Amino acid sequence: MHETNIPSNVKLKETGFGYTLSLIGGKYKMIIMYWLSENKVMRFNELKRCIGTISFKTQSIMLKELEADGLIIRKEFPQIPPKVEYSLSERGLSLIPLLNMMCEWGEKNSLPALEAVQR
């Protein structure tokens, strides 16, 4: 049996791993963070065009959750029509190396990559 660093009486959400997953979990949060890391500052519709498959409501929810968790900054400009820009906070930027490592792992361990190694 494999030993873990998580005592059996501790809930996943109470671990560092569980907490991190609670912040970046969900279908679109990491994708939003990726686009903000690439473009620095984006407006709502720019993000929507980049993501493509996300609904208006889902994107609004994801952005509100990311802002509430301190991972993105929402800057509203007092003008007509309203202008809102989104960017990563320092806290959000600190997660980008983790997301990059996940991408690298996926590239090395994807099915096509593994098949190429087996040849």
C-alpha positions in Angstrom: 0.0 0.0 0.0 1.3 3.5 -0.9 1.8 5.9 2.0 0.5 9.5 1.7 1.3 12.7 3.5 -2.4 13.1 4.2 -3.6 11.8 7.5 -6.7 9.6 7.0 -8.9 11.8 9.2 -8.2 15.0 7.1 -10.6 16.1 4.4 -9.1 16.9 1.0 -10.3 20.5 1.1 -8.2 21.0 4.2 -5.0 20.1 2.4 -2.8 22.4 0.3 -3.6 20.2 -2.7 -7.3 20.4 -2.1 -7.2 24.1 -1.6 -5.3 24.7 -4.9 -7.8 22.5 -6.7 -10.7 24.5 -5.2 -9.3 27.7 -6.7 -8.4 26.4 -10.2 -10.9 23.6 -10.6 -13.7 23.9 -13.0 -13.8 23.7 -16.8 -12.7 27.2 -17.6 -10.8 28.8 -14.8 -7.4 27.6 -15.9 -8.2 28.6 -19.5 -9.2 32.1 -18.4 -5.9 32.3 -16.4 -4.0 31.1 -19.4 -5.4 33.8 -21.7 -4.9 36.5 -19.1 -1.2 35.4 -18.7 -0.7 35.5 -22.4 -2.4 38.9 -23.0 -1.9 40.7 -19.6 -5.2 42.7 -19.8 -8.4 41.6 -21.6 -12.0 42.7 -21.8 -14.9 40.3 -21.4 -15.7 39.8 -25.1 -12.0 39.4 -26.0 -11.8 36.5 -23.4 -15.0 35.0 -24.8 -13.7 35.0 -28.4 -10.4 33.4 -27.3 -12.2 30.7 -25.3 -15.0 30.1 -27.8 -17.1 27.5 -26.2 -18.0 29.3 -23.0 -21.4 30.8 -22.4 -21.9 34.4 -21.2 -23.3 33.2 -17.8 -20.6 30.6 -17.2 -17.8 33.1 -18.1 -19.4 35.7 -15.7 -19.5 33.2 -12.9 -15.9 32.0 -13.5 -14.6 35.6 -13.5 -16.5 36.5 -10.3 -15.1 33.4 -8.6 -11.6 34.1 -9.7 -11.9 37.7 -8.5 -13.4 36.6 -5.2 -10.4 34.2 -4.7 -8.0 37.0 -5.4 -6.6 35.5 -8.6 -7.7 38.2 -11.0 -8.3 41.9 -10.9 -11.4 43.5 -12.4 -11.0 47.1 -13.3 -14.1 49.1 -14.2 -13.8 52.4 -16.0 -16.6 55.0 -15.3 -17.6 55.7 -18.9 -20.5 55.0 -21.3 -20.6 52.4 -22.6 -19.1 50.6 -19.5 -15.6 49.3 -19.9 -14.2 46.5 -17.8 -10.8 45.0 -18.0 -9.5 41.8 -16.4 -5.9 40.9 -15.5 -4.1 38.4 -13.2 -3.3 39.6 -9.7 0.1 38.8 -8.1 -1.6 35.8 -6.5 -2.9 34.7 -9.9 0.5 35.2 -11.5 2.1 33.0 -8.8 0.0 30.0 -10.2 1.2 30.4 -13.8 4.4 28.3 -13.2 2.2 25.5 -11.8 -0.1 25.7 -14.9 2.9 25.6 -17.2 4.2 22.5 -15.4 0.8 20.8 -15.9 1.0 21.7 -19.7 4.5 20.3 -20.0 3.5 17.1 -18.2 0.5 16.8 -20.5 2.6 17.2 -23.6 5.1 14.6 -22.4 2.5 12.1 -21.3 -0.3 12.5 -23.8 -1.2 9.4 -25.8 0.6 10.5 -29.0 3.8 11.3 -27.0 3.7 7.9 -25.3 3.1 6.1 -28.6 6.1 7.8 -30.2 8.3 6.6 -27.3 7.1 3.0 -27.6 8.1 2.9 -31.3 
